[in-house]
Amino acid sequence: MTQAKASEILLKRLIATNGLAVRSNEQDDAFWYTSGKPGPFYINTQNIAGQQEAHEVLSRFNAILQADLPLEKRSKAIYEIVDQAVASDEAYEESIDTLLAHYLAHHNPPTLISGGERRDWFFSIPIAQKLNVPHVFLFKNGDYHVTDHEGNAIQLQLSGQTVLHVADIINQASSYLNRWIPILQSTGVDFQKTLSVAVRNQDGVQKLMEKGISVISPLLVDIPLFKEAHDLGLINDFAHHEIVQFYASPKEWTRQYIADSAEHRSSDNDLDKVKDARLQAFKEADPYRLKAEFPLYFA
């Protein structure tokens, strides 16, 4: 499968499930990132499983991870949740098939698949199942657990085996650097490639390259991807134009957004707690030094 075809299939699915969301007009709120800065789009690749389904799956993951369960039962329960989600949604399974076909078009199958807590599991588990290879569950506390392709615990010598780490998205690659690479290195596996649904930030790719890990991904979140979305009729002229502006200068886009906010909206009163905290962090930090220009907005 060509990257263009894989990109189109996954892009359509993400937009259909609000996994890739954009501002469609001046009245729409900005998306507030973890950095405490606003932007005109947001991506949640787990929504490939379906917007509501992804939310429910994550909630079930949390319940299992918070329960006092041995790794064997924890991994099996997580596997069954994902397996059920894939079986119940043809579009989710088609997306997994697309991601896997994109990888296999240019690379040999690995002997192991790994995936990290939590969102990686939406993709790593079904890919391990389809490849009929063991899956290595990686947990944030440093634990790992190996199952067969059906989620059953197995004893396996990992040293020297080739692992493909499957991820949801790469930003700064902090999860890799702080957790997944150290855990996998401790097992002695041969870790040289990672497959990610999307790449949001090339800085993360560079950091992984410096660790000897190459990144394979069908979705590079950059201007060409949004042009493709626009050409396919998936986003409107307004969204495409301001995303181009944002990539040219996040500061100038933010200046325009604040100006439009003052003119078209009373305030960001409808934000949830997480977004409100990020908005307040933005106002306190004033990273683009815009407070003097828009004192009322920053009040």
C-alpha positions as MATLAB code, in Angstrom:
seq = 'MTQAKASEILLKRLIATNGLAVRSNEQDDAFWYTSGKPGPFYINTQNIAGQQEAHEVLSRFNAILQADLPLEKRSKAIYEIVDQAVASDEAYEESIDTLLAHYLAHHNPPTLISGGERRDWFFSIPIAQKLNVPHVFLFKNGDYHVTDHEGNAIQLQLSGQTVLHVADIINQASSYLNRWIPILQSTGVDFQKTLSVAVRNQDGVQKLMEKGISVISPLLVDIPLFKEAHDLGLINDFAHHEIVQFYASPKEWTRQYIADSAEHRSSDNDLDKVKDARLQAFKEADPYRLKAEFPLYFA';
ca = [
       0.000    0.000    0.000;
       1.343    3.428   -0.927;
       1.787    6.077    1.742;
      -0.680    8.313   -0.136;
      -3.415    5.680    0.045;
      -2.694    4.840    3.681;
      -2.698    8.526    4.533;
      -6.063    9.057    2.839;
      -7.756    6.138    4.614;
      -6.468    7.100    8.052;
      -7.066   10.808    7.504;
     -10.713   10.220    6.567;
     -11.205    8.012    9.618;
      -9.595   10.507   11.990;
     -11.695   13.407   10.773;
     -14.885   11.314   10.773;
     -14.292   10.427   14.443;
     -13.097   13.902   15.476;
      -9.659   12.396   15.998;
      -8.310   15.257   13.906;
     -10.294   18.346   14.813;
      -9.915   21.834   13.362;
     -11.416   25.269   13.869;
     -13.947   25.788   11.088;
     -14.701   29.468   11.719;
     -13.716   32.453   13.870;
     -16.268   31.600   16.561;
     -14.699   28.193   17.286;
     -12.495   27.915   20.340;
      -8.802   27.276   19.977;
      -7.343   23.949   21.022;
      -5.228   24.310   24.136;
      -2.130   22.134   24.113;
      -0.252   20.686   27.071;
       2.419   23.325   26.435;
      -0.086   25.940   27.570;
      -0.292   27.443   24.076;
      -3.284   27.524   21.718;
      -3.534   26.173   18.191;
      -6.051   25.693   15.361;
      -6.132   21.875   15.346;
      -5.873   18.887   17.627;
      -5.166   15.204   17.031;
      -6.218   12.191   19.105;
      -5.213    9.128   17.115;
      -6.965    6.726   19.496;
     -10.244    7.997   18.024;
      -9.519    5.682   15.105;
     -11.324    3.215   17.376;
     -14.350    5.547   17.308;
     -14.778    8.705   19.369;
     -17.066    7.275   22.049;
     -15.493    3.821   21.930;
     -12.007    5.263   22.474;
     -13.229    7.159   25.528;
     -14.832    4.030   26.963;
     -11.773    1.876   26.241;
      -9.470    4.342   27.999;
     -11.805    4.388   31.006;
     -11.698    0.593   31.145;
      -7.906    0.652   30.829;
      -7.752    3.022   33.797;
      -9.939    0.754   35.916;
      -7.724   -2.243   35.188;
      -4.489   -0.324   35.776;
      -5.772    0.979   39.109;
      -6.902   -2.452   40.277;
      -4.603   -4.688   42.305;
      -4.155   -7.332   39.627;
      -1.147   -9.469   38.670;
       0.426   -8.566   35.342;
      -0.938  -11.722   33.709;
      -4.571  -10.836   34.444;
      -4.022   -7.146   33.756;
      -2.567   -7.789   30.303;
      -5.228  -10.356   29.386;
      -8.038   -7.980   30.369;
      -6.542   -5.133   28.339;
      -6.058   -7.427   25.361;
      -9.699   -8.543   25.467;
     -10.970   -4.970   25.617;
      -9.045   -3.995   22.486;
      -9.881   -7.242   20.694;
     -13.586   -6.642   21.311;
     -13.370   -3.035   20.123;
     -11.689   -4.041   16.855;
     -14.168   -6.868   16.229;
     -17.126   -4.523   16.710;
     -16.021   -1.805   14.245;
     -15.056   -2.571   10.647;
     -13.615    0.913   10.120;
     -11.326    0.489   13.143;
     -10.100   -2.835   11.781;
      -9.638   -1.346    8.305;
      -7.442    1.339    9.857;
      -5.320   -1.298   11.596;
      -4.998   -3.208    8.320;
      -3.973    0.019    6.592;
      -1.318    0.810    9.189;
       0.066   -2.717    8.991;
       0.043   -2.776    5.173;
       1.927    0.522    5.148;
       4.639   -1.027    7.313;
       4.870   -4.345    5.473;
       5.149   -2.616    2.095;
       8.773   -1.797    2.860;
       9.770   -3.767    5.975;
      10.004   -7.370    7.108;
       7.724   -8.592    9.921;
       9.274   -8.350   13.395;
       9.400  -11.231   15.848;
       7.812   -9.118   18.603;
       5.445   -6.165   18.919;
       5.574   -3.819   21.897;
       3.167   -1.132   22.969;
       3.206    1.328   25.853;
       0.601    2.319   28.409;
      -2.075    3.325   27.331;
      -2.853    4.678   23.877;
      -0.258    2.579   22.049;
      -2.330   -0.488   22.906;
      -5.131    0.609   20.561;
      -2.723   -0.278   17.720;
       0.009   -2.578   19.064;
      -2.346   -5.306   20.315;
      -4.309   -5.826   17.054;
      -1.118   -5.633   14.970;
       0.510   -8.343   17.105;
      -2.629  -10.409   16.661;
      -2.652   -9.987   12.884;
       1.056  -10.801   12.616;
       0.649  -13.796   14.934;
       3.609  -12.681   17.066;
       4.000  -12.089   20.832;
       3.079   -8.726   22.344;
       5.136   -6.966   25.018;
       3.026   -4.770   27.309;
       5.057   -1.842   28.601;
       3.822   -0.112   31.755;
       4.688    3.364   32.993;
       5.990    2.038   36.304;
       8.725    0.118   34.472;
       7.036   -3.288   34.415;
       6.609   -5.317   31.257;
       4.684   -8.468   30.438;
       4.797  -10.770   27.415;
       1.750  -12.473   25.924;
       1.123  -14.493   22.824;
      -0.911  -13.005   19.969;
      -4.100  -13.993   21.810;
      -3.223  -12.246   25.045;
      -2.136  -15.312   27.015;
       0.937  -15.036   29.233;
       4.018  -16.802   27.896;
       7.584  -17.361   28.999;
       9.870  -16.078   26.255;
      13.557  -15.285   26.003;
      13.520  -11.723   24.674;
      17.235  -11.179   24.253;
      18.173  -10.866   20.588;
      14.592  -10.829   19.310;
      13.583   -8.089   16.883;
      10.897   -5.816   18.310;
       8.741   -3.248   16.538;
       7.314   -0.714   18.941;
       3.882    0.445   17.775;
       2.766    3.886   18.966;
      -0.217    6.180   18.632;
       1.664    9.409   17.913;
       5.150   10.879   18.251;
       5.547   14.405   19.607;
       8.719   14.990   21.618;
       9.249   11.221   22.092;
       9.472   11.725   25.864;
       7.663    8.434   26.598;
      10.220    6.599   24.478;
      13.192    8.291   26.093;
      11.958    8.102   29.676;
      10.205    4.733   29.634;
       9.958    2.502   26.560;
      13.578    2.550   25.396;
      15.012    1.828   28.888;
      12.520   -1.013   29.484;
      13.151   -2.634   26.110;
      16.909   -2.216   26.405;
      16.806   -3.973   29.771;
      15.323   -7.056   28.074;
      18.071   -7.251   25.458;
      15.765   -7.028   22.445;
      16.911   -5.617   19.117;
      14.962   -2.334   18.958;
      15.660   -0.346   15.795;
      12.233    0.563   14.384;
       9.000    2.065   15.588;
       5.691    2.336   13.758;
       3.553    5.317   14.722;
       0.113    6.202   13.430;
       1.165    9.847   13.196;
       4.160   12.112   13.722;
       3.269   15.464   15.249;
       6.755   16.842   15.812;
       9.978   16.184   13.903;
      11.962   16.929   17.069;
      10.775   13.599   18.440;
      11.820   11.802   15.258;
      15.276   13.354   15.505;
      15.657   12.294   19.139;
      14.776    8.714   18.219;
      17.175    8.734   15.283;
      19.938    9.766   17.684;
      19.085    6.612   19.663;
      19.367    4.496   16.516;
      15.616    4.079   16.081;
      13.968    4.801   12.729;
      10.373    6.027   12.580;
       7.794    4.687   10.119;
       4.497    6.562    9.894;
       1.829    7.115    7.224;
       0.685   10.438    8.712;
       3.066   13.369    8.986;
       1.110   16.158   10.656;
       2.297   19.148    8.673;
       1.043   21.548    5.985;
       0.915   18.886    3.203;
      -1.392   16.704    5.307;
      -3.825   19.560    5.849;
      -3.658   20.421    2.151;
      -4.615   16.818    1.443;
      -7.511   17.109    3.890;
      -8.620   20.314    2.172;
      -8.301   18.814   -1.315;
     -10.413   15.846   -0.186;
     -13.081   18.202    1.127;
     -12.498   17.128    4.725;
     -11.722   20.615    6.059;
     -12.929   23.992    4.806;
     -11.047   26.999    3.419;
     -10.985   28.795    6.769;
      -9.376   25.846    8.572;
      -6.783   25.275    5.869;
      -5.839   28.956    5.657;
      -5.322   29.467    9.369;
      -3.401   26.206    9.798;
      -0.989   27.420    7.118;
      -0.753   30.696    9.031;
      -0.137   28.817   12.278;
       2.758   26.840   10.804;
       4.250   30.043    9.404;
       4.091   31.781   12.795;
       2.334   30.449   15.901;
       2.739   33.889   17.462;
       0.998   35.713   14.600;
      -1.771   33.120   14.528;
      -2.249   33.551   18.289;
      -2.339   37.330   17.921;
      -5.099   37.010   15.319;
      -6.976   34.480   17.442;
      -6.970   36.778   20.480;
      -8.088   39.723   18.348;
     -10.963   37.641   16.954;
     -11.819   36.429   20.468;
     -12.252   39.998   21.669;
     -14.450   40.822   18.692;
     -16.571   37.694   18.359;
     -16.657   36.028   21.759;
     -17.194   37.188   25.303;
     -14.474   34.892   26.727;
     -13.501   31.273   27.048;
     -16.240   30.653   29.606;
     -17.215   27.224   28.265;
     -13.821   25.580   28.666;
     -13.559   22.399   30.717;
     -11.195   22.226   33.676;
      -8.203   20.941   31.715;
      -8.531   23.545   28.983;
      -9.171   26.278   31.536;
      -5.970   25.363   33.380;
      -4.017   25.575   30.115;
      -5.621   28.918   29.256;
      -4.704   30.306   32.666;
      -1.143   29.005   32.255;
      -0.965   30.787   28.901;
      -2.178   34.051   30.418;
       0.276   33.819   33.290;
       3.283   32.873   31.164;
       2.405   35.133   28.205;
       4.889   33.183   26.016;
       4.375   35.424   22.967;
       4.496   38.705   24.947;
       1.026   39.801   23.861;
      -0.340   41.014   27.201;
       0.458   44.660   26.568;
      -1.394   44.485   23.253;
      -4.454   42.694   24.684;
      -4.696   43.664   28.369;
      -8.399   42.777   28.667;
      -7.868   39.263   27.363;
      -5.073   38.623   29.852;
      -6.923   40.209   32.775;
];
